């Protein structure tokens, strides 16, 4: 079953954030991750909007956790943590319609 990683955060230091995207993309590919949404200008319909909104798709929860916990991601993740604020990273399972 597919899972989605939903990330929202505000970049507070754009220069320090610069290496994050080039660093994370190869690791996403390594774990079979697909970028479905990456928007720096998303419109909020409800609640407070964040500067960055990302939705990633993985084939399984194991694949998503494999990416997030990959030791190679640690230093890349630290770039994001050090240069951003108000971050939320959520793991959500694909919706499957119950059979009637």
ChimeraX commands (.cxc) that place a marker at each C-alpha (Angstrom):
marker #1 position 0.00,0.00,0.00 radius 0.5
marker #1 position 1.36,3.41,-0.96 radius 0.5
marker #1 position 2.16,5.97,1.69 radius 0.5
marker #1 position 2.63,9.71,1.47 radius 0.5
marker #1 position 5.04,11.95,3.30 radius 0.5
marker #1 position 3.60,15.43,3.71 radius 0.5
marker #1 position 6.08,18.14,4.65 radius 0.5
marker #1 position 5.36,21.77,5.45 radius 0.5
marker #1 position 7.84,24.30,6.76 radius 0.5
marker #1 position 9.10,27.87,6.50 radius 0.5
marker #1 position 12.58,28.60,5.19 radius 0.5
marker #1 position 14.23,31.14,7.50 radius 0.5
marker #1 position 17.74,31.03,6.02 radius 0.5
marker #1 position 17.55,30.57,2.22 radius 0.5
marker #1 position 21.31,30.49,1.76 radius 0.5
marker #1 position 21.77,27.70,4.32 radius 0.5
marker #1 position 18.78,25.83,2.82 radius 0.5
marker #1 position 20.37,25.87,-0.66 radius 0.5
marker #1 position 22.04,22.42,-0.46 radius 0.5
marker #1 position 18.88,20.66,0.80 radius 0.5
marker #1 position 17.02,19.95,-2.45 radius 0.5
marker #1 position 20.10,18.77,-4.40 radius 0.5
marker #1 position 20.98,16.57,-1.43 radius 0.5
marker #1 position 17.56,15.02,-0.83 radius 0.5
marker #1 position 16.50,14.20,-4.41 radius 0.5
marker #1 position 19.03,11.37,-4.98 radius 0.5
marker #1 position 18.06,9.84,-1.62 radius 0.5
marker #1 position 14.38,9.94,-2.55 radius 0.5
marker #1 position 15.16,8.12,-5.79 radius 0.5
marker #1 position 17.29,5.58,-3.91 radius 0.5
marker #1 position 14.23,4.61,-1.83 radius 0.5
marker #1 position 11.71,4.79,-4.67 radius 0.5
marker #1 position 10.24,8.10,-3.55 radius 0.5
marker #1 position 8.31,10.25,-6.00 radius 0.5
marker #1 position 7.78,13.99,-5.62 radius 0.5
marker #1 position 4.09,14.67,-6.28 radius 0.5
marker #1 position 3.96,18.24,-4.96 radius 0.5
marker #1 position 6.69,20.78,-4.26 radius 0.5
marker #1 position 5.18,24.24,-3.96 radius 0.5
marker #1 position 6.74,27.39,-2.55 radius 0.5
marker #1 position 3.60,29.49,-3.19 radius 0.5
marker #1 position 0.69,27.27,-2.12 radius 0.5
marker #1 position -2.55,29.00,-1.20 radius 0.5
marker #1 position -4.02,28.24,2.20 radius 0.5
marker #1 position -7.73,27.47,2.21 radius 0.5
marker #1 position -7.76,27.05,5.97 radius 0.5
marker #1 position -5.17,27.65,8.67 radius 0.5
marker #1 position -1.77,29.28,8.39 radius 0.5
marker #1 position 0.12,28.59,5.17 radius 0.5
marker #1 position 3.76,27.54,5.26 radius 0.5
marker #1 position 6.36,28.62,2.75 radius 0.5
marker #1 position 7.14,25.10,1.54 radius 0.5
marker #1 position 4.59,22.34,0.92 radius 0.5
marker #1 position 5.75,18.94,-0.32 radius 0.5
marker #1 position 3.99,15.62,-0.90 radius 0.5
marker #1 position 6.11,12.54,-1.54 radius 0.5
marker #1 position 4.82,9.10,-2.54 radius 0.5
marker #1 position 6.48,5.82,-1.57 radius 0.5
marker #1 position 5.40,2.29,-2.45 radius 0.5
marker #1 position 5.27,1.30,1.23 radius 0.5
marker #1 position 5.71,2.55,4.75 radius 0.5
marker #1 position 8.96,0.58,4.92 radius 0.5
marker #1 position 10.31,2.46,1.89 radius 0.5
marker #1 position 9.32,5.83,3.37 radius 0.5
marker #1 position 10.89,5.02,6.71 radius 0.5
marker #1 position 13.95,3.64,4.93 radius 0.5
marker #1 position 14.43,7.02,3.26 radius 0.5
marker #1 position 13.78,9.05,6.42 radius 0.5
marker #1 position 16.07,6.88,8.55 radius 0.5
marker #1 position 18.81,6.43,5.93 radius 0.5
marker #1 position 22.10,7.48,7.58 radius 0.5
marker #1 position 22.96,9.40,4.40 radius 0.5
marker #1 position 19.84,11.53,4.93 radius 0.5
marker #1 position 20.94,12.61,8.43 radius 0.5
marker #1 position 23.27,15.43,7.33 radius 0.5
marker #1 position 20.86,16.51,4.59 radius 0.5
marker #1 position 17.95,16.57,7.04 radius 0.5
marker #1 position 20.08,18.66,9.40 radius 0.5
marker #1 position 20.43,21.29,6.66 radius 0.5
marker #1 position 16.62,21.57,6.58 radius 0.5
marker #1 position 16.29,21.60,10.35 radius 0.5
marker #1 position 18.95,24.31,10.73 radius 0.5
marker #1 position 17.55,26.55,8.00 radius 0.5
marker #1 position 13.78,26.17,8.53 radius 0.5
marker #1 position 11.12,26.68,11.18 radius 0.5
marker #1 position 7.54,25.56,11.82 radius 0.5
marker #1 position 8.20,22.17,10.27 radius 0.5
marker #1 position 5.81,19.26,10.18 radius 0.5
marker #1 position 6.55,15.93,8.50 radius 0.5
marker #1 position 3.59,13.53,8.38 radius 0.5
marker #1 position 3.40,9.93,7.14 radius 0.5
marker #1 position -0.07,9.08,5.79 radius 0.5
marker #1 position -1.31,5.83,4.28 radius 0.5
marker #1 position -3.09,5.67,0.95 radius 0.5
marker #1 position -6.89,5.70,1.27 radius 0.5
marker #1 position -8.54,2.49,0.20 radius 0.5
marker #1 position -12.30,2.55,-0.21 radius 0.5
marker #1 position -13.89,-0.06,2.04 radius 0.5
marker #1 position -15.72,-2.72,0.12 radius 0.5
marker #1 position -19.46,-2.83,0.67 radius 0.5
marker link #1:1,2 radius 0.2
marker link #1:2,3 radius 0.2
marker link #1:3,4 radius 0.2
marker link #1:4,5 radius 0.2
marker link #1:5,6 radius 0.2
marker link #1:6,7 radius 0.2
marker link #1:7,8 radius 0.2
marker link #1:8,9 radius 0.2
marker link #1:9,10 radius 0.2
marker link #1:10,11 radius 0.2
marker link #1:11,12 radius 0.2
marker link #1:12,13 radius 0.2
marker link #1:13,14 radius 0.2
marker link #1:14,15 radius 0.2
marker link #1:15,16 radius 0.2
marker link #1:16,17 radius 0.2
marker link #1:17,18 radius 0.2
marker link #1:18,19 radius 0.2
marker link #1:19,20 radius 0.2
marker link #1:20,21 radius 0.2
marker link #1:21,22 radius 0.2
marker link #1:22,23 radius 0.2
marker link #1:23,24 radius 0.2
marker link #1:24,25 radius 0.2
marker link #1:25,26 radius 0.2
marker link #1:26,27 radius 0.2
marker link #1:27,28 radius 0.2
marker link #1:28,29 radius 0.2
marker link #1:29,30 radius 0.2
marker link #1:30,31 radius 0.2
marker link #1:31,32 radius 0.2
marker link #1:32,33 radius 0.2
marker link #1:33,34 radius 0.2
marker link #1:34,35 radius 0.2
marker link #1:35,36 radius 0.2
marker link #1:36,37 radius 0.2
marker link #1:37,38 radius 0.2
marker link #1:38,39 radius 0.2
marker link #1:39,40 radius 0.2
marker link #1:40,41 radius 0.2
marker link #1:41,42 radius 0.2
marker link #1:42,43 radius 0.2
marker link #1:43,44 radius 0.2
marker link #1:44,45 radius 0.2
marker link #1:45,46 radius 0.2
marker link #1:46,47 radius 0.2
marker link #1:47,48 radius 0.2
marker link #1:48,49 radius 0.2
marker link #1:49,50 radius 0.2
marker link #1:50,51 radius 0.2
marker link #1:51,52 radius 0.2
marker link #1:52,53 radius 0.2
marker link #1:53,54 radius 0.2
marker link #1:54,55 radius 0.2
marker link #1:55,56 radius 0.2
marker link #1:56,57 radius 0.2
marker link #1:57,58 radius 0.2
marker link #1:58,59 radius 0.2
marker link #1:59,60 radius 0.2
marker link #1:60,61 radius 0.2
marker link #1:61,62 radius 0.2
marker link #1:62,63 radius 0.2
marker link #1:63,64 radius 0.2
marker link #1:64,65 radius 0.2
marker link #1:65,66 radius 0.2
marker link #1:66,67 radius 0.2
marker link #1:67,68 radius 0.2
marker link #1:68,69 radius 0.2
marker link #1:69,70 radius 0.2
marker link #1:70,71 radius 0.2
marker link #1:71,72 radius 0.2
marker link #1:72,73 radius 0.2
marker link #1:73,74 radius 0.2
marker link #1:74,75 radius 0.2
marker link #1:75,76 radius 0.2
marker link #1:76,77 radius 0.2
marker link #1:77,78 radius 0.2
marker link #1:78,79 radius 0.2
marker link #1:79,80 radius 0.2
marker link #1:80,81 radius 0.2
marker link #1:81,82 radius 0.2
marker link #1:82,83 radius 0.2
marker link #1:83,84 radius 0.2
marker link #1:84,85 radius 0.2
marker link #1:85,86 radius 0.2
marker link #1:86,87 radius 0.2
marker link #1:87,88 radius 0.2
marker link #1:88,89 radius 0.2
marker link #1:89,90 radius 0.2
marker link #1:90,91 radius 0.2
marker link #1:91,92 radius 0.2
marker link #1:92,93 radius 0.2
marker link #1:93,94 radius 0.2
marker link #1:94,95 radius 0.2
marker link #1:95,96 radius 0.2
marker link #1:96,97 radius 0.2
marker link #1:97,98 radius 0.2
marker link #1:98,99 radius 0.2
marker link #1:99,100 radius 0.2
view
